[in-house]
Amino acid sequence: MAKDLLEHIDFSCLECLNEQPNHGAANALKQGYREDDGLYLESDTDEQLLLNIHFNQKVRIHSITITGPKDQGPRVVKLFTNRMSLGFSDADAVLCAQQLELTSKELGGEPVTLKLTKFNSVNILSILIDSNQDDADTTRVHKIALTGVAGDTFNVAEIKKQEDK
């Protein structure tokens, strides 16, 4: 059964490139913080953000929920798996596991289902927020929630369910 993977995030290894000092990644990821719209993650010098999220064990990620304002919320999001320390130049040179184009419905809290075969055995998830909805100077993220299961289990029946959708 899929559940919030928050307890499996190793916050001591959390890295976010181009975040404003007072509006860091923990605001969007941590329980309690991410439910408060007054606390948010915001980019600093331009619209891009790059989060490197380490897990304390392998996880299988089923879906991601990213919320934000209609104007400054993320639009193009690229997800990378198991890259030790991804930087902006690396993200441009490496093929992502999945690219998302977020709609206003998804920014309002609707989860985005991920390709199970690409997110089956993840130690590190890198999230590149490449642009925002209105091409604003900075990007704001209110919440990032990852849903899945911990461990190395793999159920072929779940792939079948995904294919049927």
PyMOL commands that place a pseudoatom at each C-alpha (Angstrom):
pseudoatom trace, name=CA, resn=MET, resi=1, chain=A, elem=C, hetatm=0, pos=[0.000, 0.000, 0.000]
pseudoatom trace, name=CA, resn=ALA, resi=2, chain=A, elem=C, hetatm=0, pos=[1.442, 3.361, -1.050]
pseudoatom trace, name=CA, resn=LYS, resi=3, chain=A, elem=C, hetatm=0, pos=[1.980, 5.987, 1.638]
pseudoatom trace, name=CA, resn=ASP, resi=4, chain=A, elem=C, hetatm=0, pos=[3.771, 9.288, 2.209]
pseudoatom trace, name=CA, resn=LEU, resi=5, chain=A, elem=C, hetatm=0, pos=[7.537, 8.683, 1.999]
pseudoatom trace, name=CA, resn=LEU, resi=6, chain=A, elem=C, hetatm=0, pos=[8.365, 11.607, 4.315]
pseudoatom trace, name=CA, resn=GLU, resi=7, chain=A, elem=C, hetatm=0, pos=[9.711, 9.361, 7.090]
pseudoatom trace, name=CA, resn=HIS, resi=8, chain=A, elem=C, hetatm=0, pos=[12.234, 7.860, 4.650]
pseudoatom trace, name=CA, resn=ILE, resi=9, chain=A, elem=C, hetatm=0, pos=[13.797, 11.184, 3.607]
pseudoatom trace, name=CA, resn=ASP, resi=10, chain=A, elem=C, hetatm=0, pos=[17.265, 11.792, 5.048]
pseudoatom trace, name=CA, resn=PHE, resi=11, chain=A, elem=C, hetatm=0, pos=[16.993, 15.520, 5.813]
pseudoatom trace, name=CA, resn=SER, resi=12, chain=A, elem=C, hetatm=0, pos=[20.673, 15.709, 6.827]
pseudoatom trace, name=CA, resn=CYS, resi=13, chain=A, elem=C, hetatm=0, pos=[21.569, 15.114, 3.144]
pseudoatom trace, name=CA, resn=LEU, resi=14, chain=A, elem=C, hetatm=0, pos=[18.857, 17.325, 1.633]
pseudoatom trace, name=CA, resn=GLU, resi=15, chain=A, elem=C, hetatm=0, pos=[20.324, 19.762, -0.886]
pseudoatom trace, name=CA, resn=CYS, resi=16, chain=A, elem=C, hetatm=0, pos=[18.559, 22.497, -2.836]
pseudoatom trace, name=CA, resn=LEU, resi=17, chain=A, elem=C, hetatm=0, pos=[20.390, 24.659, -5.347]
pseudoatom trace, name=CA, resn=ASN, resi=18, chain=A, elem=C, hetatm=0, pos=[19.254, 28.260, -5.965]
pseudoatom trace, name=CA, resn=GLU, resi=19, chain=A, elem=C, hetatm=0, pos=[16.935, 28.463, -2.950]
pseudoatom trace, name=CA, resn=GLN, resi=20, chain=A, elem=C, hetatm=0, pos=[16.367, 31.729, -1.092]
pseudoatom trace, name=CA, resn=PRO, resi=21, chain=A, elem=C, hetatm=0, pos=[18.033, 31.548, 2.344]
pseudoatom trace, name=CA, resn=ASN, resi=22, chain=A, elem=C, hetatm=0, pos=[14.784, 32.132, 4.281]
pseudoatom trace, name=CA, resn=HIS, resi=23, chain=A, elem=C, hetatm=0, pos=[12.621, 29.996, 1.979]
pseudoatom trace, name=CA, resn=GLY, resi=24, chain=A, elem=C, hetatm=0, pos=[14.404, 26.634, 1.824]
pseudoatom trace, name=CA, resn=ALA, resi=25, chain=A, elem=C, hetatm=0, pos=[13.444, 23.149, 0.706]
pseudoatom trace, name=CA, resn=ALA, resi=26, chain=A, elem=C, hetatm=0, pos=[12.404, 21.962, 4.184]
pseudoatom trace, name=CA, resn=ASN, resi=27, chain=A, elem=C, hetatm=0, pos=[9.437, 24.359, 3.990]
pseudoatom trace, name=CA, resn=ALA, resi=28, chain=A, elem=C, hetatm=0, pos=[8.010, 22.350, 1.076]
pseudoatom trace, name=CA, resn=LEU, resi=29, chain=A, elem=C, hetatm=0, pos=[8.945, 18.875, 2.309]
pseudoatom trace, name=CA, resn=LYS, resi=30, chain=A, elem=C, hetatm=0, pos=[8.503, 18.671, 6.093]
pseudoatom trace, name=CA, resn=GLN, resi=31, chain=A, elem=C, hetatm=0, pos=[5.197, 17.696, 7.687]
pseudoatom trace, name=CA, resn=GLY, resi=32, chain=A, elem=C, hetatm=0, pos=[3.465, 20.737, 9.193]
pseudoatom trace, name=CA, resn=TYR, resi=33, chain=A, elem=C, hetatm=0, pos=[5.589, 23.174, 7.185]
pseudoatom trace, name=CA, resn=ARG, resi=34, chain=A, elem=C, hetatm=0, pos=[4.295, 22.035, 3.800]
pseudoatom trace, name=CA, resn=GLU, resi=35, chain=A, elem=C, hetatm=0, pos=[0.673, 22.471, 4.908]
pseudoatom trace, name=CA, resn=ASP, resi=36, chain=A, elem=C, hetatm=0, pos=[1.273, 26.142, 5.808]
pseudoatom trace, name=CA, resn=ASP, resi=37, chain=A, elem=C, hetatm=0, pos=[1.053, 28.381, 2.719]
pseudoatom trace, name=CA, resn=GLY, resi=38, chain=A, elem=C, hetatm=0, pos=[3.008, 31.043, 4.616]
pseudoatom trace, name=CA, resn=LEU, resi=39, chain=A, elem=C, hetatm=0, pos=[6.043, 28.755, 4.505]
pseudoatom trace, name=CA, resn=TYR, resi=40, chain=A, elem=C, hetatm=0, pos=[7.338, 27.906, 1.048]
pseudoatom trace, name=CA, resn=LEU, resi=41, chain=A, elem=C, hetatm=0, pos=[10.374, 27.103, -1.046]
pseudoatom trace, name=CA, resn=GLU, resi=42, chain=A, elem=C, hetatm=0, pos=[11.394, 29.923, -3.404]
pseudoatom trace, name=CA, resn=SER, resi=43, chain=A, elem=C, hetatm=0, pos=[14.121, 30.213, -6.002]
pseudoatom trace, name=CA, resn=ASP, resi=44, chain=A, elem=C, hetatm=0, pos=[16.715, 32.935, -5.583]
pseudoatom trace, name=CA, resn=THR, resi=45, chain=A, elem=C, hetatm=0, pos=[18.408, 34.309, -8.722]
pseudoatom trace, name=CA, resn=ASP, resi=46, chain=A, elem=C, hetatm=0, pos=[16.070, 32.910, -11.423]
pseudoatom trace, name=CA, resn=GLU, resi=47, chain=A, elem=C, hetatm=0, pos=[13.126, 30.537, -11.827]
pseudoatom trace, name=CA, resn=GLN, resi=48, chain=A, elem=C, hetatm=0, pos=[15.100, 27.286, -11.529]
pseudoatom trace, name=CA, resn=LEU, resi=49, chain=A, elem=C, hetatm=0, pos=[15.398, 25.067, -8.454]
pseudoatom trace, name=CA, resn=LEU, resi=50, chain=A, elem=C, hetatm=0, pos=[17.227, 21.759, -8.097]
pseudoatom trace, name=CA, resn=LEU, resi=51, chain=A, elem=C, hetatm=0, pos=[16.496, 19.494, -5.133]
pseudoatom trace, name=CA, resn=ASN, resi=52, chain=A, elem=C, hetatm=0, pos=[18.556, 16.393, -4.336]
pseudoatom trace, name=CA, resn=ILE, resi=53, chain=A, elem=C, hetatm=0, pos=[16.522, 14.239, -1.946]
pseudoatom trace, name=CA, resn=HIS, resi=54, chain=A, elem=C, hetatm=0, pos=[18.272, 11.264, -0.323]
pseudoatom trace, name=CA, resn=PHE, resi=55, chain=A, elem=C, hetatm=0, pos=[16.318, 8.413, 1.250]
pseudoatom trace, name=CA, resn=ASN, resi=56, chain=A, elem=C, hetatm=0, pos=[17.469, 6.337, 4.219]
pseudoatom trace, name=CA, resn=GLN, resi=57, chain=A, elem=C, hetatm=0, pos=[16.557, 3.164, 2.280]
pseudoatom trace, name=CA, resn=LYS, resi=58, chain=A, elem=C, hetatm=0, pos=[15.486, 2.244, -1.237]
pseudoatom trace, name=CA, resn=VAL, resi=59, chain=A, elem=C, hetatm=0, pos=[11.976, 3.397, -2.097]
pseudoatom trace, name=CA, resn=ARG, resi=60, chain=A, elem=C, hetatm=0, pos=[9.522, 2.879, -4.912]
pseudoatom trace, name=CA, resn=ILE, resi=61, chain=A, elem=C, hetatm=0, pos=[7.838, 6.163, -5.806]
pseudoatom trace, name=CA, resn=HIS, resi=62, chain=A, elem=C, hetatm=0, pos=[4.291, 5.927, -7.182]
pseudoatom trace, name=CA, resn=SER, resi=63, chain=A, elem=C, hetatm=0, pos=[3.344, 9.598, -7.374]
pseudoatom trace, name=CA, resn=ILE, resi=64, chain=A, elem=C, hetatm=0, pos=[4.442, 13.137, -6.626]
pseudoatom trace, name=CA, resn=THR, resi=65, chain=A, elem=C, hetatm=0, pos=[2.342, 16.071, -5.482]
pseudoatom trace, name=CA, resn=ILE, resi=66, chain=A, elem=C, hetatm=0, pos=[3.702, 19.570, -6.052]
pseudoatom trace, name=CA, resn=THR, resi=67, chain=A, elem=C, hetatm=0, pos=[1.625, 22.583, -5.053]
pseudoatom trace, name=CA, resn=GLY, resi=68, chain=A, elem=C, hetatm=0, pos=[2.244, 26.259, -5.597]
pseudoatom trace, name=CA, resn=PRO, resi=69, chain=A, elem=C, hetatm=0, pos=[0.654, 29.555, -6.631]
pseudoatom trace, name=CA, resn=LYS, resi=70, chain=A, elem=C, hetatm=0, pos=[-0.985, 29.834, -10.063]
pseudoatom trace, name=CA, resn=ASP, resi=71, chain=A, elem=C, hetatm=0, pos=[1.533, 32.404, -11.313]
pseudoatom trace, name=CA, resn=GLN, resi=72, chain=A, elem=C, hetatm=0, pos=[4.842, 31.395, -9.681]
pseudoatom trace, name=CA, resn=GLY, resi=73, chain=A, elem=C, hetatm=0, pos=[4.138, 27.675, -9.284]
pseudoatom trace, name=CA, resn=PRO, resi=74, chain=A, elem=C, hetatm=0, pos=[6.319, 25.159, -11.133]
pseudoatom trace, name=CA, resn=ARG, resi=75, chain=A, elem=C, hetatm=0, pos=[5.434, 24.283, -14.726]
pseudoatom trace, name=CA, resn=VAL, resi=76, chain=A, elem=C, hetatm=0, pos=[8.199, 22.109, -16.224]
pseudoatom trace, name=CA, resn=VAL, resi=77, chain=A, elem=C, hetatm=0, pos=[9.627, 19.606, -13.744]
pseudoatom trace, name=CA, resn=LYS, resi=78, chain=A, elem=C, hetatm=0, pos=[12.273, 16.986, -14.549]
pseudoatom trace, name=CA, resn=LEU, resi=79, chain=A, elem=C, hetatm=0, pos=[12.838, 13.996, -12.275]
pseudoatom trace, name=CA, resn=PHE, resi=80, chain=A, elem=C, hetatm=0, pos=[16.141, 12.127, -12.065]
pseudoatom trace, name=CA, resn=THR, resi=81, chain=A, elem=C, hetatm=0, pos=[16.918, 8.995, -10.059]
pseudoatom trace, name=CA, resn=ASN, resi=82, chain=A, elem=C, hetatm=0, pos=[20.045, 7.814, -8.255]
pseudoatom trace, name=CA, resn=ARG, resi=83, chain=A, elem=C, hetatm=0, pos=[22.380, 10.643, -9.307]
pseudoatom trace, name=CA, resn=MET, resi=84, chain=A, elem=C, hetatm=0, pos=[24.809, 11.210, -6.437]
pseudoatom trace, name=CA, resn=SER, resi=85, chain=A, elem=C, hetatm=0, pos=[25.055, 15.006, -6.618]
pseudoatom trace, name=CA, resn=LEU, resi=86, chain=A, elem=C, hetatm=0, pos=[23.240, 16.487, -9.577]
pseudoatom trace, name=CA, resn=GLY, resi=87, chain=A, elem=C, hetatm=0, pos=[23.990, 20.090, -10.501]
pseudoatom trace, name=CA, resn=PHE, resi=88, chain=A, elem=C, hetatm=0, pos=[22.338, 22.374, -13.052]
pseudoatom trace, name=CA, resn=SER, resi=89, chain=A, elem=C, hetatm=0, pos=[24.906, 21.616, -15.777]
pseudoatom trace, name=CA, resn=ASP, resi=90, chain=A, elem=C, hetatm=0, pos=[24.558, 17.867, -15.121]
pseudoatom trace, name=CA, resn=ALA, resi=91, chain=A, elem=C, hetatm=0, pos=[20.768, 18.097, -15.377]
pseudoatom trace, name=CA, resn=ASP, resi=92, chain=A, elem=C, hetatm=0, pos=[21.087, 19.608, -18.857]
pseudoatom trace, name=CA, resn=ALA, resi=93, chain=A, elem=C, hetatm=0, pos=[23.472, 16.855, -19.983]
pseudoatom trace, name=CA, resn=VAL, resi=94, chain=A, elem=C, hetatm=0, pos=[21.660, 13.797, -18.555]
pseudoatom trace, name=CA, resn=LEU, resi=95, chain=A, elem=C, hetatm=0, pos=[18.396, 12.240, -19.678]
pseudoatom trace, name=CA, resn=CYS, resi=96, chain=A, elem=C, hetatm=0, pos=[15.708, 12.561, -16.990]
pseudoatom trace, name=CA, resn=ALA, resi=97, chain=A, elem=C, hetatm=0, pos=[13.614, 9.600, -15.804]
pseudoatom trace, name=CA, resn=GLN, resi=98, chain=A, elem=C, hetatm=0, pos=[10.397, 11.554, -16.374]
pseudoatom trace, name=CA, resn=GLN, resi=99, chain=A, elem=C, hetatm=0, pos=[9.432, 15.093, -17.346]
pseudoatom trace, name=CA, resn=LEU, resi=100, chain=A, elem=C, hetatm=0, pos=[6.230, 16.668, -16.058]
pseudoatom trace, name=CA, resn=GLU, resi=101, chain=A, elem=C, hetatm=0, pos=[4.316, 19.704, -17.266]
pseudoatom trace, name=CA, resn=LEU, resi=102, chain=A, elem=C, hetatm=0, pos=[2.194, 20.731, -14.285]
pseudoatom trace, name=CA, resn=THR, resi=103, chain=A, elem=C, hetatm=0, pos=[-1.307, 22.119, -14.793]
pseudoatom trace, name=CA, resn=SER, resi=104, chain=A, elem=C, hetatm=0, pos=[-3.199, 24.413, -12.441]
pseudoatom trace, name=CA, resn=LYS, resi=105, chain=A, elem=C, hetatm=0, pos=[-5.209, 21.357, -11.322]
pseudoatom trace, name=CA, resn=GLU, resi=106, chain=A, elem=C, hetatm=0, pos=[-2.015, 19.537, -10.297]
pseudoatom trace, name=CA, resn=LEU, resi=107, chain=A, elem=C, hetatm=0, pos=[-0.632, 22.686, -8.616]
pseudoatom trace, name=CA, resn=GLY, resi=108, chain=A, elem=C, hetatm=0, pos=[-3.839, 22.650, -6.560]
pseudoatom trace, name=CA, resn=GLY, resi=109, chain=A, elem=C, hetatm=0, pos=[-2.868, 19.295, -5.035]
pseudoatom trace, name=CA, resn=GLU, resi=110, chain=A, elem=C, hetatm=0, pos=[-3.680, 16.545, -7.529]
pseudoatom trace, name=CA, resn=PRO, resi=111, chain=A, elem=C, hetatm=0, pos=[-0.953, 13.854, -7.446]
pseudoatom trace, name=CA, resn=VAL, resi=112, chain=A, elem=C, hetatm=0, pos=[0.919, 13.015, -10.657]
pseudoatom trace, name=CA, resn=THR, resi=113, chain=A, elem=C, hetatm=0, pos=[1.391, 9.282, -11.213]
pseudoatom trace, name=CA, resn=LEU, resi=114, chain=A, elem=C, hetatm=0, pos=[4.956, 8.330, -12.127]
pseudoatom trace, name=CA, resn=LYS, resi=115, chain=A, elem=C, hetatm=0, pos=[6.273, 5.553, -14.390]
pseudoatom trace, name=CA, resn=LEU, resi=116, chain=A, elem=C, hetatm=0, pos=[6.772, 2.659, -11.973]
pseudoatom trace, name=CA, resn=THR, resi=117, chain=A, elem=C, hetatm=0, pos=[9.611, 1.109, -13.942]
pseudoatom trace, name=CA, resn=LYS, resi=118, chain=A, elem=C, hetatm=0, pos=[11.624, 4.363, -13.711]
pseudoatom trace, name=CA, resn=PHE, resi=119, chain=A, elem=C, hetatm=0, pos=[11.069, 4.894, -9.967]
pseudoatom trace, name=CA, resn=ASN, resi=120, chain=A, elem=C, hetatm=0, pos=[11.285, 1.317, -8.690]
pseudoatom trace, name=CA, resn=SER, resi=121, chain=A, elem=C, hetatm=0, pos=[14.515, 1.314, -6.683]
pseudoatom trace, name=CA, resn=VAL, resi=122, chain=A, elem=C, hetatm=0, pos=[15.348, 4.903, -5.723]
pseudoatom trace, name=CA, resn=ASN, resi=123, chain=A, elem=C, hetatm=0, pos=[18.029, 5.996, -3.262]
pseudoatom trace, name=CA, resn=ILE, resi=124, chain=A, elem=C, hetatm=0, pos=[18.183, 9.608, -4.467]
pseudoatom trace, name=CA, resn=LEU, resi=125, chain=A, elem=C, hetatm=0, pos=[15.511, 11.638, -6.249]
pseudoatom trace, name=CA, resn=SER, resi=126, chain=A, elem=C, hetatm=0, pos=[16.584, 14.846, -7.954]
pseudoatom trace, name=CA, resn=ILE, resi=127, chain=A, elem=C, hetatm=0, pos=[13.859, 17.311, -8.885]
pseudoatom trace, name=CA, resn=LEU, resi=128, chain=A, elem=C, hetatm=0, pos=[14.712, 20.044, -11.380]
pseudoatom trace, name=CA, resn=ILE, resi=129, chain=A, elem=C, hetatm=0, pos=[12.092, 22.768, -11.539]
pseudoatom trace, name=CA, resn=ASP, resi=130, chain=A, elem=C, hetatm=0, pos=[12.972, 24.232, -14.918]
pseudoatom trace, name=CA, resn=SER, resi=131, chain=A, elem=C, hetatm=0, pos=[10.293, 26.922, -15.281]
pseudoatom trace, name=CA, resn=ASN, resi=132, chain=A, elem=C, hetatm=0, pos=[7.159, 28.337, -13.698]
pseudoatom trace, name=CA, resn=GLN, resi=133, chain=A, elem=C, hetatm=0, pos=[3.614, 28.995, -14.884]
pseudoatom trace, name=CA, resn=ASP, resi=134, chain=A, elem=C, hetatm=0, pos=[3.887, 32.679, -15.895]
pseudoatom trace, name=CA, resn=ASP, resi=135, chain=A, elem=C, hetatm=0, pos=[7.651, 32.916, -16.518]
pseudoatom trace, name=CA, resn=ALA, resi=136, chain=A, elem=C, hetatm=0, pos=[7.976, 34.941, -13.308]
pseudoatom trace, name=CA, resn=ASP, resi=137, chain=A, elem=C, hetatm=0, pos=[11.420, 35.901, -11.983]
pseudoatom trace, name=CA, resn=THR, resi=138, chain=A, elem=C, hetatm=0, pos=[11.247, 33.340, -9.159]
pseudoatom trace, name=CA, resn=THR, resi=139, chain=A, elem=C, hetatm=0, pos=[9.419, 30.058, -8.562]
pseudoatom trace, name=CA, resn=ARG, resi=140, chain=A, elem=C, hetatm=0, pos=[7.475, 29.216, -5.392]
pseudoatom trace, name=CA, resn=VAL, resi=141, chain=A, elem=C, hetatm=0, pos=[6.639, 25.734, -4.131]
pseudoatom trace, name=CA, resn=HIS, resi=142, chain=A, elem=C, hetatm=0, pos=[4.279, 25.255, -1.206]
pseudoatom trace, name=CA, resn=LYS, resi=143, chain=A, elem=C, hetatm=0, pos=[4.403, 21.469, -0.985]
pseudoatom trace, name=CA, resn=ILE, resi=144, chain=A, elem=C, hetatm=0, pos=[6.263, 18.469, -2.368]
pseudoatom trace, name=CA, resn=ALA, resi=145, chain=A, elem=C, hetatm=0, pos=[4.900, 15.090, -1.269]
pseudoatom trace, name=CA, resn=LEU, resi=146, chain=A, elem=C, hetatm=0, pos=[6.141, 11.726, -2.502]
pseudoatom trace, name=CA, resn=THR, resi=147, chain=A, elem=C, hetatm=0, pos=[3.939, 8.659, -2.271]
pseudoatom trace, name=CA, resn=GLY, resi=148, chain=A, elem=C, hetatm=0, pos=[5.162, 5.083, -2.555]
pseudoatom trace, name=CA, resn=VAL, resi=149, chain=A, elem=C, hetatm=0, pos=[6.586, 2.215, -0.545]
pseudoatom trace, name=CA, resn=ALA, resi=150, chain=A, elem=C, hetatm=0, pos=[9.918, 1.563, 1.140]
pseudoatom trace, name=CA, resn=GLY, resi=151, chain=A, elem=C, hetatm=0, pos=[12.079, -1.452, 0.385]
pseudoatom trace, name=CA, resn=ASP, resi=152, chain=A, elem=C, hetatm=0, pos=[13.018, -3.524, -2.641]
pseudoatom trace, name=CA, resn=THR, resi=153, chain=A, elem=C, hetatm=0, pos=[9.639, -5.170, -3.250]
pseudoatom trace, name=CA, resn=PHE, resi=154, chain=A, elem=C, hetatm=0, pos=[8.325, -5.257, -6.799]
pseudoatom trace, name=CA, resn=ASN, resi=155, chain=A, elem=C, hetatm=0, pos=[4.812, -6.281, -7.779]
pseudoatom trace, name=CA, resn=VAL, resi=156, chain=A, elem=C, hetatm=0, pos=[4.308, -6.998, -11.496]
pseudoatom trace, name=CA, resn=ALA, resi=157, chain=A, elem=C, hetatm=0, pos=[0.522, -6.716, -11.042]
pseudoatom trace, name=CA, resn=GLU, resi=158, chain=A, elem=C, hetatm=0, pos=[0.964, -2.989, -10.267]
pseudoatom trace, name=CA, resn=ILE, resi=159, chain=A, elem=C, hetatm=0, pos=[2.624, -2.406, -13.644]
pseudoatom trace, name=CA, resn=LYS, resi=160, chain=A, elem=C, hetatm=0, pos=[-0.349, -4.108, -15.309]
pseudoatom trace, name=CA, resn=LYS, resi=161, chain=A, elem=C, hetatm=0, pos=[-2.717, -1.747, -13.460]
pseudoatom trace, name=CA, resn=GLN, resi=162, chain=A, elem=C, hetatm=0, pos=[-0.668, 1.243, -14.671]
pseudoatom trace, name=CA, resn=GLU, resi=163, chain=A, elem=C, hetatm=0, pos=[-0.749, -0.003, -18.274]
pseudoatom trace, name=CA, resn=ASP, resi=164, chain=A, elem=C, hetatm=0, pos=[-4.526, -0.386, -18.137]
pseudoatom trace, name=CA, resn=LYS, resi=165, chain=A, elem=C, hetatm=0, pos=[-4.992, 3.303, -17.232]
for i in range(1, 165): cmd.bond("trace and resi %d" % i, "trace and resi %d" % (i + 1))
show_as sticks, trace
zoom trace
